[in-house]
Each structure stands twice: as structure tokens, then as C-alpha cells.
Amino acid sequence: MMMTLGFFVFERRTAPYQTLEHDKAWRHPDNPRVGARPSSQFTGVDNEFITLSGELRPEVTGGRASLNEVTRMADSGKSYPLIDGEGYTYGHFAILDIKETKTEFFNDGAPRKIEFSMKLKRTDDKSRNRIGSADLGNLSLGASILGGLR
């Protein structure tokens, strides 16, 4: 298992991604001042996005069915927990967009190669996701369980 988004598991049989791009930002708006540079003030975290991209070869990896399942999840408008294979929880993410490029077709029109990318947006409050010392035992238990799934 590479990662899960809700109950969808990214792995070789479904939608193995080759690239994970994680964009985080923080807000520092400027306040104009007379005769001086604008002052900057930290106002908090900004949006967080994850973009997964990869290539499917339906003879070996997942194909149309895997992308249809992720599309169904996006259609629901819900957010899902995103957890990687090492047990790290990124937070809750909604699917913003999915792009597919199909090439190298069989005689019947089915693609041999499907390049995909999907953009996810974090929807939960980062402050609620902090791990306290009381949670460390649960974290190590969860990591050992996920480690057994590899």
C-alpha cells in the first residue's frame, strides 16, 4: 500500500502514483506605512494542496475502474482522510480535479497507457490534527499495524 484516501487504496493494482507534490503556504500580508517599507504580519496557515500524478498501464496496473472510483469520490464532494503507507496522516482532503491523458491504443480503442493527475485540497483545520504526547502510543500502534500490511 502506498497511500489511502478514505477507503481508496493507492497501490500497483489500482492507481500507483509516481509523483506526490505537497504545497503548503502561510499568510504574511503587508500593511502599508508612510516613509517605510510595508510591515508584514503573520496571520496563519493558508491552503494546502497535494497533487498525485502517475501512469497506468491497464495490463499491469489499475485502469479505468480505478479512476472511475476516484471520480465517484470527487462527485460526492466529501473530504477523506489521507494516510501514507508509513502511517503518516496528512489530514482530510477533497478531490478538486482529475486529469487523464490516454495514449497508445489497442485495436478496440482501449488505451494501453493512461497518464493521470489529481489535485487534492486540505479541508480540515490544521490545529485539530496536532499529536499530543498521549497520542504517541496510538501512533506507534497504528504504524506497526500498517507496517504489517506492506
Helices and strands as residue ranges (DSSP letters): E 3-5, E 8-10, E 19-27, E 30-33, E 36-40, E 44-56, H 64-76, E 79-84, E 89-105, E 111-122, G 126-129, G 133-135, H 136-148
